[in-house]
Amino acid sequence: MLIHDACEMASLSDPGCVRSVNEDVLSWVPEMGLVMVADGMGGHSGGGRAARIAVETIERRIRAALSGPDAAAVQIDESLGDAVAEADHEIRRLAASDRSLSGMGATVACLLLRDNEACISHVGDTRVYRLRAGKLALLTRDHAIGRYVHEAGVSDAAESGASHNRHFVTSALGVGQECAIETQRIGVEVGDLFLVCSDGLNDMIDGADIELVLDTMQANLPLAARQLVMIARDCGGFDNVTVALLRVNAEFAHESAVSGGGVSLFARVRGWFGRRR
């Protein structure tokens, strides 16, 4: 079965209760099995621009890799890591060429499905979770001060959570001297439910509540997405909130003609996406 027939997806992005502009960017490319969430940094114009550059660059690079004559031999973890690195380079290049964009950056999390495997790549504190058999697992590690303080044993979890600095990211696309890209490859089982989200969700809702919502509402992904965003808003909604839910309903194979198919493929893909948002 092809990827876009084997999976069900729902997503929602909301500016939250405080910010007037949504700098989060979400992208779902069903024929490639690619989900991305980017969280912009650096002001209304720069942050949103950086997030858009990130998802557009990554999609372009992955599409080229998966549509070439050697697509069957592509190592998805290497290709996805290279795509994220190219996004970092592109953001830095544009920021250097336009002073109004100086300081712009983005965190990003990507989930790429291929041949019953998932590749995850991320920078910053945008996250990927997986619900399997009712248990939620965090599959990414935040590049943020709070995580490093806690791992170093300098403070306990409560003290780290109360720190005003805990949300400061230590790595992001386009920011700092070096971008720390983490990429992993894992097996996928039928029934796995993946959540890709910006920190506007998990800063407001703890893992136990996310698990409860996903486990009880996984039969209705649009409702689950709305419920997560609603809870984040009810808890303060201090940041933009973006959630993307992707459930694997059957085993899947890579679709060979990623960039081809003409109008009929385009219409089929867009129609599939429209029915499941």
C-alpha angles and dihedrals in degrees: 000000000000120000098250091051094047098052138062121207138188130174143178133184123192132179091226127224101295111035121071095203127056109220093176117106123197126193131184118183104185099188089057097038089234125149122179135178119187124185114205124223132191109056137312097297101032099041096050091044092052092049091051092048090051097054094039093050094046093048092049093050095046093045090054092049095048098043098051127099091262096050093121090060096047115126100221095202093054093043094049093047090050090049092053090048090052090052089054090051093048093051091049092048094052093043090053091051097049119045091200088065096049111135096020118142144146142213115224142188123193132191117192121184122202134156095347093311133102127216117201125193126174146165124195126357102320105119146213121205132181127208111204124168090347095306122114119217127187106225099186134059118226117241090216137118094246093061095049093046090052094046091049090056093235092131137003123254094267093051091046091050091052094051116109088216098054093097096053106116118226095201134026140153111280095006131103131358098298136020114225106214117188119195131178138173122216139172121259126218128199107264096033112141116203125199120197112186146162119243090258086082105044094039087062102034127044124226095258092058092045089052092050093051095046095044095049097039104034091112088066109041097178089054091047091052092049092047093052092050092045092053091048090052092046089053091056106286091222094165139029111286122213127172131178119187121196122180123191108222099172142006112282143198131209115270105236100205097058095154098031138064101096124226096331093059092045092051092046093050095045091046091051091050093047093053093052105041 
